[in-house]
Amino acid sequence: MMIFFLVTVLIVGVALLLLGVRIFFVRGGTFPNTHIESSQALQRKGIGCANKQLEEETHRCNLFDRINE
């Protein structure tokens, strides 16, 4: 049981180290930007951030509101 635990901890540790090679060992290494708006492929398709889309929709006025202004 103890050997299984140690092997598991070793595998997880190696996986974390390999995932962080760019951050730990490259000078000025940073996490990659994975935000939706930074993806050019999604921008070409017109897909944006859901929070930004909700904010834009809350500021939209419908026809009834425009007539009453």
C-alpha positions as CSV (number, residue, x, y, z in Angstrom):
1,M,0.0,0.0,0.0
2,M,2.8,2.4,0.9
3,I,4.7,1.6,-2.3
4,F,1.5,2.4,-4.3
5,F,1.2,5.7,-2.6
6,L,4.8,6.7,-3.2
7,V,4.6,5.7,-6.9
8,T,1.4,7.8,-7.2
9,V,3.0,10.8,-5.6
10,L,6.1,10.4,-7.8
11,I,4.0,10.2,-11.0
12,V,2.0,13.3,-10.0
13,G,5.1,15.2,-9.1
14,V,6.8,14.4,-12.5
15,A,3.6,15.4,-14.3
16,L,3.5,18.7,-12.6
17,L,7.1,19.3,-13.2
18,L,6.7,18.5,-16.9
19,L,3.6,20.8,-17.2
20,G,5.6,23.6,-15.6
21,V,8.9,23.3,-17.6
22,R,8.1,26.5,-19.6
23,I,7.3,28.4,-16.4
24,F,10.0,27.1,-14.1
25,F,13.0,26.8,-16.4
26,V,12.6,29.5,-19.1
27,R,13.7,33.0,-18.2
28,G,10.6,35.2,-18.2
29,G,8.4,32.2,-18.6
30,T,4.7,32.9,-18.2
31,F,1.5,30.9,-18.2
32,P,-0.1,30.8,-21.7
33,N,-3.1,33.1,-22.2
34,T,-6.1,30.8,-22.7
35,H,-8.8,33.5,-22.6
36,I,-11.4,33.2,-25.4
37,E,-10.8,36.7,-26.7
38,S,-7.1,36.0,-27.3
39,S,-7.8,33.2,-29.8
40,Q,-7.7,34.4,-33.4
41,A,-9.6,31.4,-34.7
42,L,-12.5,32.1,-32.4
43,Q,-12.4,35.8,-33.3
44,R,-12.7,35.0,-37.0
45,K,-15.8,32.9,-36.2
46,G,-17.3,35.8,-34.1
47,I,-17.2,33.9,-30.8
48,G,-16.5,36.1,-27.8
49,C,-16.5,36.0,-24.1
50,A,-19.8,35.1,-22.6
51,N,-19.5,37.7,-19.8
52,K,-18.9,40.4,-22.4
53,Q,-21.8,39.3,-24.5
54,L,-24.1,39.4,-21.5
55,E,-22.9,42.9,-20.6
56,E,-23.6,44.1,-24.2
57,E,-27.1,42.6,-24.1
58,T,-27.9,44.4,-20.9
59,H,-27.1,47.7,-22.5
60,R,-29.2,47.0,-25.6
61,C,-32.5,48.8,-25.8
62,N,-35.6,47.1,-27.4
63,L,-38.0,48.9,-29.7
64,F,-40.4,49.8,-26.9
65,D,-37.6,51.5,-24.9
66,R,-36.4,53.4,-27.9
67,I,-39.9,54.7,-28.7
68,N,-40.4,56.0,-25.1
69,E,-37.1,57.9,-25.1
